[in-house]
Amino acid sequence: MSGREGGKKKPLKAPKKEGKEMDEDEMAFKQKQKEQQKALEAAKQQASKKGPLVGGGIKKSGKK
């Protein structure tokens, strides 16, 4: 019994999946996601310029 025979054998690599064809719904969904991502990045850029929205300092309770 040689050292390579014992133990669990590794499975063979699965063949690469070919890129499936996307229908119009999937294409529209991907495009919509890209546009949303761009809008989110633009909103982040705008928000970083202005600074934090809260500037009230320490909040005090309404009780006296």
mmCIF file of the N, C-alpha and C atoms, coordinates in Angstrom:
data_MODEL
# 
_entry.id   MODEL 
# 
loop_
_atom_site.group_PDB 
_atom_site.id 
_atom_site.type_symbol 
_atom_site.label_atom_id 
_atom_site.label_alt_id 
_atom_site.label_comp_id 
_atom_site.label_asym_id 
_atom_site.label_entity_id 
_atom_site.label_seq_id 
_atom_site.pdbx_PDB_ins_code 
_atom_site.Cartn_x 
_atom_site.Cartn_y 
_atom_site.Cartn_z 
_atom_site.occupancy 
_atom_site.B_iso_or_equiv 
_atom_site.pdbx_formal_charge 
_atom_site.auth_seq_id 
_atom_site.auth_comp_id 
_atom_site.auth_asym_id 
_atom_site.auth_atom_id 
_atom_site.pdbx_PDB_model_num 
ATOM 1   N N  . MET A 1 1  ? 0.849   -1.186 0.000   1.00 0.00 ? 1  MET A N  1 
ATOM 2   C CA . MET A 1 1  ? 0.000   0.000  0.000   1.00 0.00 ? 1  MET A CA 1 
ATOM 3   C C  . MET A 1 1  ? 0.887   1.239  0.000   1.00 0.00 ? 1  MET A C  1 
ATOM 4   N N  . SER A 1 2  ? 0.783   2.037  -1.059  1.00 0.00 ? 2  SER A N  1 
ATOM 5   C CA . SER A 1 2  ? 1.598   3.244  -1.139  1.00 0.00 ? 2  SER A CA 1 
ATOM 6   C C  . SER A 1 2  ? 0.856   4.406  -0.507  1.00 0.00 ? 2  SER A C  1 
ATOM 7   N N  . GLY A 1 3  ? 1.524   5.498  -0.270  1.00 0.00 ? 3  GLY A N  1 
ATOM 8   C CA . GLY A 1 3  ? 0.948   6.649  0.421   1.00 0.00 ? 3  GLY A CA 1 
ATOM 9   C C  . GLY A 1 3  ? -0.159  7.345  -0.353  1.00 0.00 ? 3  GLY A C  1 
ATOM 10  N N  . ARG A 1 4  ? -0.140  7.271  -1.671  1.00 0.00 ? 4  ARG A N  1 
ATOM 11  C CA . ARG A 1 4  ? -1.124  8.014  -2.457  1.00 0.00 ? 4  ARG A CA 1 
ATOM 12  C C  . ARG A 1 4  ? -2.469  7.288  -2.581  1.00 0.00 ? 4  ARG A C  1 
ATOM 13  N N  . GLU A 1 5  ? -2.490  6.011  -2.319  1.00 0.00 ? 5  GLU A N  1 
ATOM 14  C CA . GLU A 1 5  ? -3.724  5.265  -2.515  1.00 0.00 ? 5  GLU A CA 1 
ATOM 15  C C  . GLU A 1 5  ? -4.723  5.498  -1.386  1.00 0.00 ? 5  GLU A C  1 
ATOM 16  N N  . GLY A 1 6  ? -4.254  5.659  -0.167  1.00 0.00 ? 6  GLY A N  1 
ATOM 17  C CA . GLY A 1 6  ? -5.151  5.755  0.977   1.00 0.00 ? 6  GLY A CA 1 
ATOM 18  C C  . GLY A 1 6  ? -5.825  7.102  1.082   1.00 0.00 ? 6  GLY A C  1 
ATOM 19  N N  . GLY A 1 7  ? -6.878  7.158  1.867   1.00 0.00 ? 7  GLY A N  1 
ATOM 20  C CA . GLY A 1 7  ? -7.545  8.426  2.131   1.00 0.00 ? 7  GLY A CA 1 
ATOM 21  C C  . GLY A 1 7  ? -8.612  8.753  1.114   1.00 0.00 ? 7  GLY A C  1 
ATOM 22  N N  . LYS A 1 8  ? -9.219  9.883  1.313   1.00 0.00 ? 8  LYS A N  1 
ATOM 23  C CA . LYS A 1 8  ? -10.320 10.320 0.463   1.00 0.00 ? 8  LYS A CA 1 
ATOM 24  C C  . LYS A 1 8  ? -9.764  10.890 -0.840  1.00 0.00 ? 8  LYS A C  1 
ATOM 25  N N  . LYS A 1 9  ? -10.356 10.491 -1.941  1.00 0.00 ? 9  LYS A N  1 
ATOM 26  C CA . LYS A 1 9  ? -9.895  11.005 -3.229  1.00 0.00 ? 9  LYS A CA 1 
ATOM 27  C C  . LYS A 1 9  ? -10.595 12.319 -3.541  1.00 0.00 ? 9  LYS A C  1 
ATOM 28  N N  . LYS A 1 10 ? -9.878  13.231 -4.152  1.00 0.00 ? 10 LYS A N  1 
ATOM 29  C CA . LYS A 1 10 ? -10.449 14.529 -4.518  1.00 0.00 ? 10 LYS A CA 1 
ATOM 30  C C  . LYS A 1 10 ? -11.361 14.359 -5.727  1.00 0.00 ? 10 LYS A C  1 
ATOM 31  N N  . PRO A 1 11 ? -12.483 15.047 -5.730  1.00 0.00 ? 11 PRO A N  1 
ATOM 32  C CA . PRO A 1 11 ? -13.344 14.971 -6.919  1.00 0.00 ? 11 PRO A CA 1 
ATOM 33  C C  . PRO A 1 11 ? -12.710 15.720 -8.080  1.00 0.00 ? 11 PRO A C  1 
ATOM 34  N N  . LEU A 1 12 ? -13.049 15.299 -9.276  1.00 0.00 ? 12 LEU A N  1 
ATOM 35  C CA . LEU A 1 12 ? -12.536 15.987 -10.455 1.00 0.00 ? 12 LEU A CA 1 
ATOM 36  C C  . LEU A 1 12 ? -13.162 17.369 -10.545 1.00 0.00 ? 12 LEU A C  1 
ATOM 37  N N  . LYS A 1 13 ? -12.444 18.285 -11.155 1.00 0.00 ? 13 LYS A N  1 
ATOM 38  C CA . LYS A 1 13 ? -12.974 19.638 -11.318 1.00 0.00 ? 13 LYS A CA 1 
ATOM 39  C C  . LYS A 1 13 ? -14.159 19.610 -12.268 1.00 0.00 ? 13 LYS A C  1 
ATOM 40  N N  . ALA A 1 14 ? -15.184 20.360 -11.906 1.00 0.00 ? 14 ALA A N  1 
ATOM 41  C CA . ALA A 1 14 ? -16.361 20.448 -12.772 1.00 0.00 ? 14 ALA A CA 1 
ATOM 42  C C  . ALA A 1 14 ? -16.020 21.340 -13.964 1.00 0.00 ? 14 ALA A C  1 
ATOM 43  N N  . PRO A 1 15 ? -16.539 21.028 -15.128 1.00 0.00 ? 15 PRO A N  1 
ATOM 44  C CA . PRO A 1 15 ? -16.284 21.893 -16.284 1.00 0.00 ? 15 PRO A CA 1 
ATOM 45  C C  . PRO A 1 15 ? -16.903 23.263 -16.072 1.00 0.00 ? 15 PRO A C  1 
ATOM 46  N N  . LYS A 1 16 ? -16.282 24.285 -16.633 1.00 0.00 ? 16 LYS A N  1 
ATOM 47  C CA . LYS A 1 16 ? -16.783 25.646 -16.475 1.00 0.00 ? 16 LYS A CA 1 
ATOM 48  C C  . LYS A 1 16 ? -18.136 25.783 -17.150 1.00 0.00 ? 16 LYS A C  1 
ATOM 49  N N  . LYS A 1 17 ? -19.023 26.511 -16.473 1.00 0.00 ? 17 LYS A N  1 
ATOM 50  C CA . LYS A 1 17 ? -20.345 26.728 -17.046 1.00 0.00 ? 17 LYS A CA 1 
ATOM 51  C C  . LYS A 1 17 ? -20.256 27.813 -18.111 1.00 0.00 ? 17 LYS A C  1 
ATOM 52  N N  . GLU A 1 18 ? -20.940 27.571 -19.198 1.00 0.00 ? 18 GLU A N  1 
ATOM 53  C CA . GLU A 1 18 ? -20.960 28.579 -20.248 1.00 0.00 ? 18 GLU A CA 1 
ATOM 54  C C  . GLU A 1 18 ? -21.938 29.673 -19.855 1.00 0.00 ? 18 GLU A C  1 
ATOM 55  N N  . GLY A 1 19 ? -21.654 30.893 -20.244 1.00 0.00 ? 19 GLY A N  1 
ATOM 56  C CA . GLY A 1 19 ? -22.538 31.998 -19.918 1.00 0.00 ? 19 GLY A CA 1 
ATOM 57  C C  . GLY A 1 19 ? -23.896 31.793 -20.555 1.00 0.00 ? 19 GLY A C  1 
ATOM 58  N N  . LYS A 1 20 ? -24.921 31.729 -19.725 1.00 0.00 ? 20 LYS A N  1 
ATOM 59  C CA . LYS A 1 20 ? -26.246 31.488 -20.282 1.00 0.00 ? 20 LYS A CA 1 
ATOM 60  C C  . LYS A 1 20 ? -26.770 32.761 -20.933 1.00 0.00 ? 20 LYS A C  1 
ATOM 61  N N  . GLU A 1 21 ? -27.632 32.576 -21.879 1.00 0.00 ? 21 GLU A N  1 
ATOM 62  C CA . GLU A 1 21 ? -28.214 33.727 -22.553 1.00 0.00 ? 21 GLU A CA 1 
ATOM 63  C C  . GLU A 1 21 ? -29.265 34.353 -21.654 1.00 0.00 ? 21 GLU A C  1 
ATOM 64  N N  . MET A 1 22 ? -29.239 35.671 -21.534 1.00 0.00 ? 22 MET A N  1 
ATOM 65  C CA . MET A 1 22 ? -30.189 36.361 -20.678 1.00 0.00 ? 22 MET A CA 1 
ATOM 66  C C  . MET A 1 22 ? -31.360 36.857 -21.522 1.00 0.00 ? 22 MET A C  1 
ATOM 67  N N  . ASP A 1 23 ? -32.552 36.720 -20.971 1.00 0.00 ? 23 ASP A N  1 
ATOM 68  C CA . ASP A 1 23 ? -33.700 37.255 -21.697 1.00 0.00 ? 23 ASP A CA 1 
ATOM 69  C C  . ASP A 1 23 ? -33.857 38.741 -21.372 1.00 0.00 ? 23 ASP A C  1 
ATOM 70  N N  . GLU A 1 24 ? -34.865 39.353 -21.942 1.00 0.00 ? 24 GLU A N  1 
ATOM 71  C CA . GLU A 1 24 ? -35.026 40.801 -21.805 1.00 0.00 ? 24 GLU A CA 1 
ATOM 72  C C  . GLU A 1 24 ? -35.280 41.231 -20.362 1.00 0.00 ? 24 GLU A C  1 
ATOM 73  N N  . ASP A 1 25 ? -36.011 40.399 -19.601 1.00 0.00 ? 25 ASP A N  1 
ATOM 74  C CA . ASP A 1 25 ? -36.294 40.740 -18.211 1.00 0.00 ? 25 ASP A CA 1 
ATOM 75  C C  . ASP A 1 25 ? -35.011 40.804 -17.391 1.00 0.00 ? 25 ASP A C  1 
ATOM 76  N N  . GLU A 1 26 ? -34.125 39.804 -17.585 1.00 0.00 ? 26 GLU A N  1 
ATOM 77  C CA . GLU A 1 26 ? -32.871 39.783 -16.844 1.00 0.00 ? 26 GLU A CA 1 
ATOM 78  C C  . GLU A 1 26 ? -31.974 40.950 -17.243 1.00 0.00 ? 26 GLU A C  1 
ATOM 79  N N  . MET A 1 27 ? -31.960 41.272 -18.528 1.00 0.00 ? 27 MET A N  1 
ATOM 80  C CA . MET A 1 27 ? -31.159 42.399 -18.999 1.00 0.00 ? 27 MET A CA 1 
ATOM 81  C C  . MET A 1 27 ? -31.655 43.704 -18.377 1.00 0.00 ? 27 MET A C  1 
ATOM 82  N N  . ALA A 1 28 ? -32.973 43.883 -18.325 1.00 0.00 ? 28 ALA A N  1 
ATOM 83  C CA . ALA A 1 28 ? -33.545 45.091 -17.742 1.00 0.00 ? 28 ALA A CA 1 
ATOM 84  C C  . ALA A 1 28 ? -33.238 45.156 -16.252 1.00 0.00 ? 28 ALA A C  1 
ATOM 85  N N  . PHE A 1 29 ? -33.303 44.027 -15.580 1.00 0.00 ? 29 PHE A N  1 
ATOM 86  C CA . PHE A 1 29 ? -33.010 43.980 -14.139 1.00 0.00 ? 29 PHE A CA 1 
ATOM 87  C C  . PHE A 1 29 ? -31.560 44.363 -13.865 1.00 0.00 ? 29 PHE A C  1 
ATOM 88  N N  . LYS A 1 30 ? -30.644 43.816 -14.652 1.00 0.00 ? 30 LYS A N  1 
ATOM 89  C CA . LYS A 1 30 ? -29.215 44.144 -14.486 1.00 0.00 ? 30 LYS A CA 1 
ATOM 90  C C  . LYS A 1 30 ? -28.971 45.630 -14.733 1.00 0.00 ? 30 LYS A C  1 
ATOM 91  N N  . GLN A 1 31 ? -29.607 46.172 -15.765 1.00 0.00 ? 31 GLN A N  1 
ATOM 92  C CA . GLN A 1 31 ? -29.443 47.590 -16.085 1.00 0.00 ? 31 GLN A CA 1 
ATOM 93  C C  . GLN A 1 31 ? -29.974 48.449 -14.948 1.00 0.00 ? 31 GLN A C  1 
ATOM 94  N N  . LYS A 1 32 ? -31.119 48.061 -14.393 1.00 0.00 ? 32 LYS A N  1 
ATOM 95  C CA . LYS A 1 32 ? -31.721 48.812 -13.290 1.00 0.00 ? 32 LYS A CA 1 
ATOM 96  C C  . LYS A 1 32 ? -30.807 48.787 -12.072 1.00 0.00 ? 32 LYS A C  1 
ATOM 97  N N  . GLN A 1 33 ? -30.196 47.632 -11.785 1.00 0.00 ? 33 GLN A N  1 
ATOM 98  C CA . GLN A 1 33 ? -29.271 47.523 -10.656 1.00 0.00 ? 33 GLN A CA 1 
ATOM 99  C C  . GLN A 1 33 ? -28.065 48.432 -10.856 1.00 0.00 ? 33 GLN A C  1 
ATOM 100 N N  . LYS A 1 34 ? -27.525 48.487 -12.070 1.00 0.00 ? 34 LYS A N  1 
ATOM 101 C CA . LYS A 1 34 ? -26.378 49.342 -12.353 1.00 0.00 ? 34 LYS A CA 1 
ATOM 102 C C  . LYS A 1 34 ? -26.731 50.810 -12.135 1.00 0.00 ? 34 LYS A C  1 
ATOM 103 N N  . GLU A 1 35 ? -27.927 51.200 -12.592 1.00 0.00 ? 35 GLU A N  1 
ATOM 104 C CA . GLU A 1 35 ? -28.355 52.585 -12.421 1.00 0.00 ? 35 GLU A CA 1 
ATOM 105 C C  . GLU A 1 35 ? -28.546 52.927 -10.944 1.00 0.00 ? 35 GLU A C  1 
ATOM 106 N N  . GLN A 1 36 ? -29.105 51.993 -10.180 1.00 0.00 ? 36 GLN A N  1 
ATOM 107 C CA . GLN A 1 36 ? -29.288 52.226 -8.748  1.00 0.00 ? 36 GLN A CA 1 
ATOM 108 C C  . GLN A 1 36 ? -27.940 52.359 -8.054  1.00 0.00 ? 36 GLN A C  1 
ATOM 109 N N  . GLN A 1 37 ? -26.972 51.551 -8.460  1.00 0.00 ? 37 GLN A N  1 
ATOM 110 C CA . GLN A 1 37 ? -25.643 51.616 -7.855  1.00 0.00 ? 37 GLN A CA 1 
ATOM 111 C C  . GLN A 1 37 ? -24.986 52.961 -8.154  1.00 0.00 ? 37 GLN A C  1 
ATOM 112 N N  . LYS A 1 38 ? -25.131 53.433 -9.394  1.00 0.00 ? 38 LYS A N  1 
ATOM 113 C CA . LYS A 1 38 ? -24.564 54.732 -9.758  1.00 0.00 ? 38 LYS A CA 1 
ATOM 114 C C  . LYS A 1 38 ? -25.221 55.851 -8.968  1.00 0.00 ? 38 LYS A C  1 
ATOM 115 N N  . ALA A 1 39 ? -26.546 55.772 -8.792  1.00 0.00 ? 39 ALA A N  1 
ATOM 116 C CA . ALA A 1 39 ? -27.266 56.786 -8.026  1.00 0.00 ? 39 ALA A CA 1 
ATOM 117 C C  . ALA A 1 39 ? -26.820 56.774 -6.572  1.00 0.00 ? 39 ALA A C  1 
ATOM 118 N N  . LEU A 1 40 ? -26.594 55.600 -6.017  1.00 0.00 ? 40 LEU A N  1 
ATOM 119 C CA . LEU A 1 40 ? -26.133 55.482 -4.633  1.00 0.00 ? 40 LEU A CA 1 
ATOM 120 C C  . LEU A 1 40 ? -24.744 56.094 -4.468  1.00 0.00 ? 40 LEU A C  1 
ATOM 121 N N  . GLU A 1 41 ? -23.863 55.819 -5.423  1.00 0.00 ? 41 GLU A N  1 
ATOM 122 C CA . GLU A 1 41 ? -22.513 56.394 -5.365  1.00 0.00 ? 41 GLU A CA 1 
ATOM 123 C C  . GLU A 1 41 ? -22.579 57.919 -5.454  1.00 0.00 ? 41 GLU A C  1 
ATOM 124 N N  . ALA A 1 42 ? -23.436 58.440 -6.325  1.00 0.00 ? 42 ALA A N  1 
ATOM 125 C CA . ALA A 1 42 ? -23.574 59.887 -6.458  1.00 0.00 ? 42 ALA A CA 1 
ATOM 126 C C  . ALA A 1 42 ? -24.113 60.490 -5.164  1.00 0.00 ? 42 ALA A C  1 
ATOM 127 N N  . ALA A 1 43 ? -25.057 59.822 -4.529  1.00 0.00 ? 43 ALA A N  1 
ATOM 128 C CA . ALA A 1 43 ? -25.615 60.321 -3.272  1.00 0.00 ? 43 ALA A CA 1 
ATOM 129 C C  . ALA A 1 43 ? -24.549 60.316 -2.183  1.00 0.00 ? 43 ALA A C  1 
ATOM 130 N N  . LYS A 1 44 ? -23.688 59.300 -2.181  1.00 0.00 ? 44 LYS A N  1 
ATOM 131 C CA . LYS A 1 44 ? -22.601 59.250 -1.198  1.00 0.00 ? 44 LYS A CA 1 
ATOM 132 C C  . LYS A 1 44 ? -21.640 60.417 -1.404  1.00 0.00 ? 44 LYS A C  1 
ATOM 133 N N  . GLN A 1 45 ? -21.350 60.732 -2.654  1.00 0.00 ? 45 GLN A N  1 
ATOM 134 C CA . GLN A 1 45 ? -20.448 61.844 -2.963  1.00 0.00 ? 45 GLN A CA 1 
ATOM 135 C C  . GLN A 1 45 ? -21.044 63.153 -2.463  1.00 0.00 ? 45 GLN A C  1 
ATOM 136 N N  . GLN A 1 46 ? -22.332 63.366 -2.707  1.00 0.00 ? 46 GLN A N  1 
ATOM 137 C CA . GLN A 1 46 ? -22.990 64.599 -2.285  1.00 0.00 ? 46 GLN A CA 1 
ATOM 138 C C  . GLN A 1 46 ? -23.022 64.692 -0.761  1.00 0.00 ? 46 GLN A C  1 
ATOM 139 N N  . ALA A 1 47 ? -23.306 63.579 -0.091  1.00 0.00 ? 47 ALA A N  1 
ATOM 140 C CA . ALA A 1 47 ? -23.410 63.581 1.360   1.00 0.00 ? 47 ALA A CA 1 
ATOM 141 C C  . ALA A 1 47 ? -22.056 63.843 2.010   1.00 0.00 ? 47 ALA A C  1 
ATOM 142 N N  . SER A 1 48 ? -20.991 63.348 1.398   1.00 0.00 ? 48 SER A N  1 
ATOM 143 C CA . SER A 1 48 ? -19.666 63.530 1.997   1.00 0.00 ? 48 SER A CA 1 
ATOM 144 C C  . SER A 1 48 ? -19.208 64.984 1.909   1.00 0.00 ? 48 SER A C  1 
ATOM 145 N N  . LYS A 1 49 ? -19.727 65.730 0.948   1.00 0.00 ? 49 LYS A N  1 
ATOM 146 C CA . LYS A 1 49 ? -19.338 67.134 0.807   1.00 0.00 ? 49 LYS A CA 1 
ATOM 147 C C  . LYS A 1 49 ? -19.939 67.998 1.909   1.00 0.00 ? 49 LYS A C  1 
ATOM 148 N N  . LYS A 1 50 ? -21.178 67.692 2.287   1.00 0.00 ? 50 LYS A N  1 
ATOM 149 C CA . LYS A 1 50 ? -21.900 68.540 3.230   1.00 0.00 ? 50 LYS A CA 1 
ATOM 150 C C  . LYS A 1 50 ? -21.492 68.315 4.677   1.00 0.00 ? 50 LYS A C  1 
ATOM 151 N N  . GLY A 1 51 ? -21.074 67.127 5.011   1.00 0.00 ? 51 GLY A N  1 
ATOM 152 C CA . GLY A 1 51 ? -20.731 66.834 6.385   1.00 0.00 ? 51 GLY A CA 1 
ATOM 153 C C  . GLY A 1 51 ? -21.907 66.213 7.117   1.00 0.00 ? 51 GLY A C  1 
ATOM 154 N N  . PRO A 1 52 ? -21.783 66.045 8.413   1.00 0.00 ? 52 PRO A N  1 
ATOM 155 C CA . PRO A 1 52 ? -22.862 65.399 9.161   1.00 0.00 ? 52 PRO A CA 1 
ATOM 156 C C  . PRO A 1 52 ? -24.117 66.264 9.215   1.00 0.00 ? 52 PRO A C  1 
ATOM 157 N N  . LEU A 1 53 ? -25.265 65.602 9.214   1.00 0.00 ? 53 LEU A N  1 
ATOM 158 C CA . LEU A 1 53 ? -26.529 66.326 9.226   1.00 0.00 ? 53 LEU A CA 1 
ATOM 159 C C  . LEU A 1 53 ? -26.855 66.854 10.619  1.00 0.00 ? 53 LEU A C  1 
ATOM 160 N N  . VAL A 1 54 ? -26.501 66.097 11.662  1.00 0.00 ? 54 VAL A N  1 
ATOM 161 C CA . VAL A 1 54 ? -26.825 66.524 13.021  1.00 0.00 ? 54 VAL A CA 1 
ATOM 162 C C  . VAL A 1 54 ? -25.737 67.457 13.540  1.00 0.00 ? 54 VAL A C  1 
ATOM 163 N N  . GLY A 1 55 ? -26.151 68.541 14.127  1.00 0.00 ? 55 GLY A N  1 
ATOM 164 C CA . GLY A 1 55 ? -25.162 69.474 14.667  1.00 0.00 ? 55 GLY A CA 1 
ATOM 165 C C  . GLY A 1 55 ? -25.643 70.029 15.991  1.00 0.00 ? 55 GLY A C  1 
ATOM 166 N N  . GLY A 1 56 ? -26.549 69.324 16.640  1.00 0.00 ? 56 GLY A N  1 
ATOM 167 C CA . GLY A 1 56 ? -27.140 69.825 17.878  1.00 0.00 ? 56 GLY A CA 1 
ATOM 168 C C  . GLY A 1 56 ? -26.292 69.576 19.095  1.00 0.00 ? 56 GLY A C  1 
ATOM 169 N N  . GLY A 1 57 ? -25.286 68.750 18.989  1.00 0.00 ? 57 GLY A N  1 
ATOM 170 C CA . GLY A 1 57 ? -24.451 68.452 20.145  1.00 0.00 ? 57 GLY A CA 1 
ATOM 171 C C  . GLY A 1 57 ? -25.094 67.396 21.013  1.00 0.00 ? 57 GLY A C  1 
ATOM 172 N N  . ILE A 1 58 ? -24.970 67.549 22.329  1.00 0.00 ? 58 ILE A N  1 
ATOM 173 C CA . ILE A 1 58 ? -25.505 66.570 23.260  1.00 0.00 ? 58 ILE A CA 1 
ATOM 174 C C  . ILE A 1 58 ? -27.011 66.755 23.393  1.00 0.00 ? 58 ILE A C  1 
ATOM 175 N N  . LYS A 1 59 ? -27.742 65.653 23.268  1.00 0.00 ? 59 LYS A N  1 
ATOM 176 C CA . LYS A 1 59 ? -29.181 65.732 23.407  1.00 0.00 ? 59 LYS A CA 1 
ATOM 177 C C  . LYS A 1 59 ? -29.536 65.754 24.886  1.00 0.00 ? 59 LYS A C  1 
ATOM 178 N N  . LYS A 1 60 ? -30.486 66.593 25.218  1.00 0.00 ? 60 LYS A N  1 
ATOM 179 C CA . LYS A 1 60 ? -30.967 66.626 26.583  1.00 0.00 ? 60 LYS A CA 1 
ATOM 180 C C  . LYS A 1 60 ? -32.396 66.103 26.596  1.00 0.00 ? 60 LYS A C  1 
ATOM 181 N N  . SER A 1 61 ? -32.738 65.452 27.675  1.00 0.00 ? 61 SER A N  1 
ATOM 182 C CA . SER A 1 61 ? -34.092 64.921 27.766  1.00 0.00 ? 61 SER A CA 1 
ATOM 183 C C  . SER A 1 61 ? -35.075 66.066 28.046  1.00 0.00 ? 61 SER A C  1 
ATOM 184 N N  . GLY A 1 62 ? -36.359 65.811 27.839  1.00 0.00 ? 62 GLY A N  1 
ATOM 185 C CA . GLY A 1 62 ? -37.372 66.824 28.059  1.00 0.00 ? 62 GLY A CA 1 
ATOM 186 C C  . GLY A 1 62 ? -37.660 67.071 29.544  1.00 0.00 ? 62 GLY A C  1 
ATOM 187 N N  . LYS A 1 63 ? -37.184 66.168 30.409  1.00 0.00 ? 63 LYS A N  1 
ATOM 188 C CA . LYS A 1 63 ? -37.446 66.291 31.839  1.00 0.00 ? 63 LYS A CA 1 
ATOM 189 C C  . LYS A 1 63 ? -36.559 67.360 32.453  1.00 0.00 ? 63 LYS A C  1 
ATOM 190 N N  . LYS A 1 64 ? -37.097 68.031 33.481  1.00 0.00 ? 64 LYS A N  1 
ATOM 191 C CA . LYS A 1 64 ? -36.288 69.040 34.175  1.00 0.00 ? 64 LYS A CA 1 
ATOM 192 C C  . LYS A 1 64 ? -36.210 68.724 35.645  1.00 0.00 ? 64 LYS A C  1 
# 
